[in-house]
């Protein structure tokens, strides 16, 4: 199986499960060219040292998770570290110390998509320090006779390089040194504890904190500083920067306490202001939520004036969509987009399983299938693309394994509208698709 066939089969398998594919999204992406153009400009801005916050608005099934996945793919290919976090009870935006921990846990790279990449990133930095010492001083870290001297030099280099990055927290440096020493000694438990401290875990054994001279932990007062430090370290290692994608942002509206809810909105405002002032270099933050999140005057963004003033659209004054505005609204699907994506899925299915899908499901029959399905939803397809595509894959599977003489009968059965709605009722999350 070649790479193209593998990616196509991955797409088909994901669609059949009612999920957003983790790879190959460009093969089925339609109708988002203008939005992607401006997000690519955002990524380029971050590559050059800039920072930004982009809020994404769209009704349920408007394609927010799909679009976020497209941005993640693009960021990975440009060399960014990407962290996708589903906001909610386990990741409450009003507690940024918890959010910092979730971001660190969610870090992924193009080479480590399926597993947490944080420790690999730290290892990569330390390995680069070792290579530099070996090249400049002739000391081999693998040579037992050189090991103590290398460890001493590494400890000094960690402090020097963190100082260059303006990371002055002593415990931050001590945790990195402790991780390196524990790794060299084969003390996996201590190494893990040091990494966990860097990631913001507060449940670190007291003996480890004492041994490595770790004072305090990541809290609400220093969480933003730690995030900036990690972003700087990521860039120093050689990555383009850090992109953080917050999905399910409408969960903020469900926070019962007004002070906590306002604290979540205040954190968004803080990030917007700081990135606009040039802080969080090489970073980008995307926040995806429903239109109610932004428009609800009681519990949404509109209830917190300081943030609403920065996000409220002024469409009445514009004749065209302003895609450079921090709030980007995704329009739902229509017939044109659905026809285009259906043709692409048919092509992908044919490549995945090596058969002529176009011959068995020609354009006229595919068009009829779409129109008949649309009739069940009043002729509109604004909020049912995922369910339809799952049904389309099911039909293509059946056409492939059945006799050509049964094609008319299979197509006559169509796609069950109830099944489409059932798929659309199921939530889909960005972090499920890595």
Protein Blocks (a to p, Z undefined) as FASTA:
>chain_A
ZZklmmmmmmmmmmmnopacfehklmmgghilmmmmmmmmmmmmmmnopacdddddddeh
ilmmmmmmmmmmmmmmnopacddddedjklcfklmklmmmmmmmmpccfklmmbcfklmm
mmmmmmmmmmmmmmmnopafklmklmmmmmmmmmmmmmmmmmmnopabfklmmmmmmmmm
mmmnopaklmmmmmmmmnopabbcfklmmmnopghjddfklmmmmmmmmmmmmmmnopab
dcdddehklmmmmpmblklmmmmmmmmmmmmmmmmnopaihiacdddddfklmmmmklmm
klmmklmmmmoccfklpcbdcfkbfbdcdddddfklmmmmmmmmmmmmmmmnopafklmm
cfklmmmmmmmmmmmnoopaklmmmmmmmmmmmmmmmmmmpcfklmmmmmmnopafklmm
mmmmpccdfklmZZ
